[in-house]
Amino acid sequence: MMKINVKAPAKINLSLDALYKRPDNYHELEMVMTTIDLADRLQLVLLEKDTIKLDVKAHFIPDDKRNLVYQAAALLKERFSIKQGVAITLDKSIPVAAGLAGGSSDAAAALKGLNQIWGLQLTLTELANLGAELGSDIPFCLYGGTALATGRGEIIKPLPMMPNCWIVLAKPSISVSTPGVYRDLRVGEVEHPNTAGMVQAIQDGSFEGICDNIGNVLETVTLAKHPEVKRIKEKMLEFGADTALMSGSGPTVFALVKQYSRAKRVYNGLRGFCEEVYLVRPWQEEK
C-alpha cells in the first residue's frame, strides 16, 4: 500500500500591495511572502478504487468538494483521466480563516503528494498552473520559501530565504471576509508599501531592511473594522517586537523579533490578550 506524508506550511505577507482593480474584478497585487514553521500535515494513501476520501482532523472544516484538498484531487483526476483513488487525512495546525493561507497550502501539499502517488511526473511550474485554477495563493504555496508574487498572486519570482529570526503570531477569535476587505479597499487613498525596498532587503539578507519596508494596504480596512486586530499589533510593539504587521486580509497579526528572549516576552504578553498565539521561525525545507 503506497503511502505519502506531506507538510503544508503557513505563510505570512512581509509586504502586500494592491495597485489597481483589474477588468476581471481582481486587484493587481504585489506581495512578498514567506513560509513559516507552522504546518498542517497530510497523509495520502493510494486506493485501487476510483474514489476520493478526505478525513479532516478538525472541527468545522468540510471534508467534501467544498475543501480545496478535495478539489485538487478532483482536478488532477479529471485532467489526467486517473482511474485510481486516494484517501487523504488532513491534520490541521494552522488556524482557519486567519490570513495564513492554510487552505491553499493544504491544496498545494495535496497536489505535490498526488503528483507522486499517481506517478504524473508534473513539473513544479505545471503544478503551479493547475493550482492557480483553484486559488491565487496555491502557486506560492507550491514553491514555498520566500518569493515575490504578482498578478492575482499566481506569478511567482523566488527570492533568497529571509534572515533567521523569531515570529510571533496572534489570531483573535473573529472572522474576516477577504472579498469584503478588497471591496472596501480604496487603492487611490492609501499609503502603499515599498515592495522594491522589501525585495532588496531580502536579497541583502537585511533583517533591519525588512522591518523598515514592511507594509500591508489591507490593514487600512481590517484595522478600522476590527479594533482588536489593531490592539494586538500595538501590544506586540509595546512588548518589544522589532516590527508587527497583519498577514493577508487578517485577522492574524505577526511580530518579527531578532532576539529569542524578546520574542518570548512578546509571546507571553500576548497570551493574556489572545487564545491562539504561536512562536515559530521561518520555514526551513527539510533535506
PyMOL commands that set and color helices and strands:
alter all, ss='L'
color gray80, all
select helices_A, chain A and resi 68-79+102-117+124-132+138-143+178-184+187-189+195-204+207-213+219-225+227-238+260-270
alter helices_A, ss='H'
color red, helices_A
select strands_A, chain A and resi 3-21+27-47+52-57+85-91+146-151+155-159+166-171+215-216+243-246+253-257+276-280
alter strands_A, ss='S'
color yellow, strands_A
deselect
rebuild
show_as cartoon
